[in-house]
């Protein structure tokens, strides 16, 4: 997309940092059995617990990090 060509990467990193700061604040205040509350995942259309969704999000972050590392290694960037 044009934004990836026309804007510096730090804008995306700043957005991600802000999103994660908000997530941390929300997650710190979820208590015990509240983790078992469920929602319908909009993409999958399945009922999932908050605990399960947190695991999915953690995996998703590691997945993207692996892509970045592979690109860095492939292009010999530091």
DOBA-764712 format. One record per residue: residue number from 1; x, y, z of N, C-alpha, C, CB in turn. Coordinates in pm, 1 decimal, padded with zeros to 6 digits. Atoms other than C-alpha are relative to their C-alpha. Glycine has a CB too. Layout:
PT  num        nX        nY        nZ       caX       caY       caZ        cX        cY        cZ       cbX       cbY       cbZ
PT  NUM         X         Y         Z         X         Y         Z         X         Y         Z         X         Y         Z
...
! end
This chain:
PT  num        nX        nY        nZ       caX       caY       caZ        cX        cY        cZ       cbX       cbY       cbZ
PT    1   00083.5  -00119.2   00000.0   00000.0   00000.0   00000.0   00087.8   00125.3   00000.0  -00094.9   00000.0   00122.0
PT    2  -00079.7  -00121.6   00011.8   00114.4   00357.8  -00060.3   00060.1   00047.6   00133.2  -00084.8   00109.2  -00058.2
PT    3  -00053.6  -00049.4  -00126.7   00157.2   00431.7   00310.1   00133.7  -00064.6   00034.3  -00099.4  -00024.9   00112.0
PT    4  -00127.2   00066.6  -00031.3   00439.7   00176.3   00333.6   00115.4   00055.7  -00081.2  -00011.6  -00149.3  -00024.6
PT    5  -00103.0  -00060.4   00084.7   00626.5   00356.5   00057.4   00022.3   00146.5   00038.7  -00039.4  -00010.7  -00149.2
PT    6  -00006.2  -00144.0  -00019.9   00546.9   00716.6   00148.3   00024.0   00045.1   00143.5  -00124.6   00059.8  -00047.8
PT    7  -00015.2  -00038.4  -00140.5   00570.2   00711.8   00528.4   00111.3  -00080.9   00065.5  -00132.3  -00019.7   00076.5
PT    8  -00104.2   00074.9  -00070.1   00854.0   00614.1   00761.7  -00060.3  -00110.0   00087.6   00085.1   00094.8   00085.7
PT    9   00048.1   00115.4  -00074.5   00820.1   00281.7   00942.6  -00030.4   00035.2   00145.0   00101.8  -00112.2  -00005.7
PT   10   00022.8  -00033.1  -00140.2   00832.3   00452.6   01282.6  -00144.4   00040.8   00028.7   00093.0   00111.0   00041.8
PT   11   00141.7  -00032.5  -00020.7   00472.2   00570.5   01232.2  -00077.1  -00126.9   00034.6  -00060.6   00067.8  -00126.3
PT   12   00066.3   00127.9  -00029.9   00354.7   00208.8   01224.3   00043.7  -00053.8   00135.6   00030.2  -00103.5  -00109.7
PT   13  -00050.6   00048.5  -00128.6   00576.4   00120.0   01519.1  -00062.4   00079.4   00114.3   00154.2   00010.0   00005.4
PT   14   00064.2  -00083.0  -00102.0   00433.3   00413.0   01717.8  -00144.5  -00042.7   00021.8   00005.6   00148.0  -00039.8
PT   15   00138.2   00047.8  -00012.8   00078.9   00294.2   01644.6  -00005.5  -00132.3   00075.9  -00064.2  -00016.3  -00138.9
PT   16  -00004.0   00129.9  -00066.6   00166.3  -00058.7   01752.9   00034.8   00015.3   00147.6   00101.0  -00092.1  -00068.8
PT   17  -00037.7  -00025.6  -00138.9   00333.7   00069.5   02069.3  -00120.3   00052.7   00079.6   00117.2   00100.9   00006.3
PT   18   00117.5  -00056.3  -00067.0   00023.4   00273.7   02158.6  -00107.6  -00106.7   00021.6  -00057.4   00116.9  -00082.0
PT   19   00098.7   00107.3  -00012.4  -00207.1  -00022.5   02091.6   00038.7  -00096.1   00111.6  -00014.2  -00076.0  -00132.9
PT   20  -00044.8   00094.2  -00103.2   00002.5  -00251.3   02310.3  -00006.1   00062.2   00139.0   00142.5  -00047.1  -00029.3
PT   21   00011.7  -00066.7  -00130.0   00013.4   00006.1   02591.4  -00144.1  -00005.2   00049.9   00047.9   00146.7  -00009.5
PT   22   00141.8   00007.4  -00038.3  -00366.3   00013.5   02590.5  -00038.4  -00143.1   00036.2  -00090.2   00051.7  -00114.4
PT   23   00029.9   00140.5  -00029.1  -00389.2  -00367.2   02577.7   00053.0  -00039.0   00138.0   00060.7  -00091.7  -00108.2
PT   24  -00059.7   00033.9  -00130.0  -00153.5  -00401.6   02875.3  -00086.1   00056.4   00112.6   00145.4   00054.7   00010.3
PT   25   00081.6  -00061.5  -00105.2  -00365.0  -00160.9   03079.0  -00131.8  -00074.5   00018.1  -00027.2   00147.3  -00032.7
PT   26   00125.3   00077.4  -00009.2  -00685.0  -00351.2   02998.4   00026.6  -00137.0   00062.8  -00064.5  -00017.1  -00140.6
PT   27  -00026.9   00136.8  -00044.8  -00529.7  -00694.5   03057.0   00041.6  -00006.3   00146.3   00107.9  -00062.2  -00085.8
PT   28  -00041.2  -00002.4  -00140.7  -00378.6  -00596.0   03393.6  -00119.3  -00003.4   00094.1   00083.8   00123.7   00028.2
PT   29   00116.2  -00013.3  -00086.9  -00729.6  -00540.0   03529.0  -00103.7  -00110.0  -00019.0  -00064.1   00132.3  -00023.0
PT   30   00090.1   00114.7   00012.5  -00895.5  -00863.8   03415.0   00030.5  -00093.2   00116.4   00016.9  -00073.7  -00139.4
PT   31  -00015.0   00079.9  -00121.4  -00952.3  -01071.5   03727.5  -00041.2  -00145.1  -00023.7  -00082.9   00060.0   00113.6
PT   32   00031.0   00142.6  -00006.2  -00953.4  -01452.5   03773.2  -00096.4  -00056.4  -00101.9  -00052.2  -00028.6   00128.5
PT   33   00097.9   00067.2   00085.7  -01272.5  -01595.2   03628.7  -00046.5   00085.5  -00117.2  -00119.0  -00040.7   00081.7
PT   34   00034.8  -00084.3   00115.1  -01320.1  -01297.3   03395.2   00070.3  -00048.2  -00127.0   00037.1   00146.9   00027.9
PT   35  -00072.8   00053.1   00115.7  -01062.4  -01467.7   03168.8  -00081.3  -00106.3  -00073.8   00134.0  -00058.8   00044.4
PT   36   00082.7   00103.1   00063.5  -01325.2  -01735.2   03098.3  -00118.9   00058.4  -00074.6  -00049.1  -00098.1   00103.9
PT   37   00107.5  -00063.7   00077.8  -01572.0  -01482.3   02955.8   00026.4  -00024.7  -00148.2  -00009.0   00154.3   00030.2
PT   38  -00015.9   00031.1   00142.0  -01636.4  -01545.9   02590.2  -00055.3   00111.4  -00087.7  -00069.0  -00131.8  -00033.6
PT   39   00046.2  -00090.3   00105.7  -01685.0  -01340.9   02276.4  -00004.3  -00080.4  -00129.0   00093.6   00127.0  -00014.1
PT   40  -00000.6   00061.1   00134.0  -01759.9  -01430.7   01916.8   00108.6   00070.8  -00080.2  -00142.3   00011.6  -00071.5
PT   41  -00108.9  -00056.8   00080.3  -01445.6  -01380.9   01710.2  -00058.0   00042.7  -00134.4   00117.7  -00103.2  -00019.2
PT   42   00065.0  -00049.2   00122.1  -01549.5  -01161.8   01414.0   00046.9  -00069.2  -00127.9   00023.7   00147.1  -00012.8
PT   43  -00051.0   00063.5   00121.5  -01326.3  -01336.4   01159.8  -00033.9  -00148.2  -00004.3   00150.7   00018.8  -00010.0
PT   44   00022.1   00144.5  -00005.6  -01369.1  -01695.9   01274.9  -00146.0  -00037.2   00026.3   00087.3  -00060.6   00107.2
PT   45   00140.1   00026.8  -00029.6  -01733.1  -01666.5   01386.6  -00018.8  -00103.6   00109.6  -00070.2  -00045.3  -00124.2
PT   46   00006.0   00099.5  -00106.7  -01654.0  -01890.6   01685.0   00006.7   00068.7   00135.4   00114.1  -00102.7  -00014.2
PT   47  -00007.1  -00050.3  -00136.6  -01702.6  -01836.2   02056.9   00135.2  -00037.8   00059.5  -00116.4  -00056.1   00086.5
PT   48  -00132.9   00022.6  -00056.7  -01366.4  -01798.7   02232.8   00010.6   00073.1   00132.8   00111.4   00046.9  -00097.5
PT   49  -00022.0  -00066.0  -00128.6  -01261.4  -01719.0   02587.7   00105.3   00109.1  -00015.6   00043.3  -00102.4   00108.0
PT   50  -00102.1  -00104.2   00001.8  -01055.1  -01411.5   02662.8   00138.8  -00061.0   00015.2  -00025.6   00102.8   00111.3
PT   51  -00128.2   00068.1  -00020.2  -00777.9  -01645.0   02781.3   00050.4  -00057.9  -00132.1  -00013.6  -00112.0   00106.1
PT   52  -00036.8   00057.3   00129.0  -00778.5  -01824.3   02443.6   00041.3   00110.3  -00097.9  -00117.0  -00082.1  -00057.9
PT   53  -00032.1  -00110.8   00090.1  -00782.2  -01493.3   02254.2   00135.3   00061.7   00032.4  -00108.3   00106.8   00007.1
PT   54  -00131.7  -00052.3  -00038.0  -00482.8  -01369.6   02452.9   00109.6  -00090.3  -00056.0   00012.5   00011.4   00154.5
PT   55  -00096.3   00093.9   00057.2  -00294.6  -01683.8   02348.6   00013.0   00015.8  -00150.1  -00039.7  -00141.7   00032.6
PT   56  -00003.3  -00021.3   00145.5  -00391.3  -01628.8   01985.1   00076.9   00127.0  -00034.6  -00143.1   00008.0  -00056.9
PT   57  -00066.7  -00127.3   00027.8  -00271.0  -01268.2   01998.6   00150.2  -00012.3   00024.9  -00059.7   00112.9   00086.8
PT   58  -00142.7   00021.5  -00029.0   00059.4  -01373.3   02157.4   00065.7  -00077.1  -00114.2   00018.2  -00076.5   00134.1
PT   59  -00054.2   00077.1   00112.5   00112.5  -01633.4   01883.6   00013.3   00089.2  -00122.7  -00089.9  -00122.0  -00031.7
PT   60   00001.4  -00086.8   00117.7   00023.0  -01375.6   01618.0   00119.7   00096.2   00002.7  -00132.7   00079.3  -00007.0
PT   61  -00114.8  -00089.7  -00013.2   00286.1  -01133.9   01749.9   00131.6  -00071.0  -00026.9   00002.6   00061.3   00138.5
PT   62  -00122.2   00077.2   00025.5   00554.8  -01404.6   01752.8   00012.3  -00035.7  -00147.3   00001.8  -00127.6   00085.1
PT   63   00002.3   00033.0   00142.3   00453.3  -01501.8   01399.4   00052.9   00117.3  -00083.2  -00143.2  -00037.2  -00044.5
PT   64  -00046.6  -00118.0   00073.5   00503.4  -01145.1   01271.3   00147.0   00028.3   00029.8  -00085.6   00122.9   00035.4
PT   65  -00140.1  -00021.3  -00036.1   00830.7  -01112.7   01461.9   00089.4  -00095.6  -00078.4   00020.7  -00019.2   00152.0
PT   66  -00077.8   00096.8   00077.9   00955.8  -01429.0   01288.9   00013.1   00044.8  -00145.2  -00065.1  -00139.1   00006.4
PT   67  -00007.9  -00051.6   00137.0   00871.2  -01277.5   00949.7   00103.6   00111.6  -00010.1  -00137.6   00051.2  -00046.5
PT   68  -00094.8  -00111.6   00000.6   01068.0  -00964.1   01036.0   00143.0  -00051.9   00013.6  -00032.1   00099.5   00114.1
PT   69  -00134.3   00056.1  -00017.0   01366.8  -01167.1   01158.6   00047.9  -00070.2  -00126.2   00002.2  -00097.5   00117.3
PT   70  -00038.2   00068.9   00123.4   01364.9  -01381.5   00845.7   00037.6   00099.6  -00109.4  -00114.1  -00090.3  -00048.1
PT   71  -00030.6  -00102.5   00098.6   01357.4  -01071.0   00625.0   00134.7   00065.7   00032.4  -00112.6   00105.9  -00004.8
PT   72  -00127.0  -00060.5  -00042.6   01640.7  -00914.2   00827.3   00117.0  -00092.4  -00032.3  -00002.6   00031.4   00151.2
PT   73  -00107.8   00095.8   00027.8   01850.0  -01231.0   00797.1   00023.4  -00016.7  -00150.1  -00032.5  -00135.9   00062.8
PT   74  -00010.3   00018.1   00143.8   01776.3  -01275.6   00427.9   00072.0   00117.4  -00065.8  -00138.5  -00017.4  -00060.8
PT   75  -00059.8  -00120.5   00058.9   01882.9  -00916.8   00353.1   00127.5   00043.2   00071.4  -00099.8   00113.6   00002.5
PT   76  -00124.3  -00028.6  -00073.5   02179.5  -00926.6   00593.9  -00000.6   00137.6   00064.9   00119.0  -00011.0  -00093.1
PT   77   00013.3  -00127.6  -00071.7   02052.9  -00630.0   00796.6   00039.1  -00020.4   00145.5  -00145.3   00055.9  -00010.4
PT   78  -00048.8   00004.4  -00138.3   02262.3  -00621.1   01115.8  -00026.2  -00128.1   00065.1  -00059.7   00106.3   00080.3
! end
